[in-house]
Amino acid sequence: MENLLNDFIESLKSYGYSNHTIRNYSIDLSQFISFLKNKGKGIENTTHIDIRDFIGERLKERNSKTSIARKLSSIRSFFGFLVEKKVLESNPSEVISTPKLDKKLPSFLSEKEAINLLGEGKNLAEKRDICIIELLYSSGLRVSELVSLNWEDVNLKNRVIKVKGKGKKERIVPFGTYAERRLKEWFRLRFEINKGNIDEEPLFINMRGKRLTERSVERIVGRYGIELIGKRITPHSLRHSFATHLLMRGADLRTIQELLGHESLETTQRYTHLNIKELKEIYQRTHPRSNLDFERKSNK
């Protein structure tokens, strides 16, 4: 079973899945395989009942609905892979429904909070960090996409980036003039690190000249969030903010879908969540019948 799992994990890498996702799949499936071994079962004679028993044990351990849904997704993908490779004839997990998850609105920053994150760095590391945050907010990239960027992927003249997303699907994403300025500065400074003894390809590197990891970028963004706006944020917070602010300023969902690299428009629709206060402010400011004072001023 371990060999089959290794083959599956390698297939995920070849499809461009993030290290974080691959790690979760590996943990979930290793746990499932251990469970099967304790039952004296192999992959070839696993049934939907075995999978339900596994999920039942996780429920007894008080695993969250999100965790259980992820484990079930890992198992489904694994068995789907085995069917595709003709190791199995059918996928026993297909008859098991996913637990209904509580819907949560994605967190995002106000425009003021986003601007407060983007000051001027005092040294090389800070200038790199601000460039990373600016690019994440300016382009809506996933953290896995950002750390995978190479020099050749950035076109400063046209202000676009060639991004390799999930499933190795490529898309072109624009970025703004602020990000352009930060990138030009980072291009100049990058070769000061370790006296030029650096990896040649990666766009963003650490102070030892090696490609930055997803975890490093998460730590950078989290630290700047606490220091500059007093809240813990993630690279995904900046991606949510990118989409939300575009939507608030009139961008249509199809455009946002393309920029984010979502396969389904349904995924993009999570961003249609202007809060009530913002909706009321926009309504009061723009609708001709929102209040009498507005109407009187319009008729003068």
Secondary structure by P-SEA (a helix, b strand, c coil): caaaaaaaaaaaaaacccaaaaaaaaaaaaaaaaaaaaaccccccccaaaaaaaaaaaaaacccaaaaaaaaaaaaaaaaaaaaaccccccccccccccccccccbbbbcaaaaaaaccccccaaaaaaaaaaaaaaaccccaaaaaaccccccccccccccccccccbbbbbbbcaaaaaaaaaaaaaccccccccccccccccccccccccaaaaaaaaaaaaaacccccccaaaaaaaaaaaaaaacccaaaaaaaacccccccccccccccaaaaaaaaaaccccccaaaaaaaac
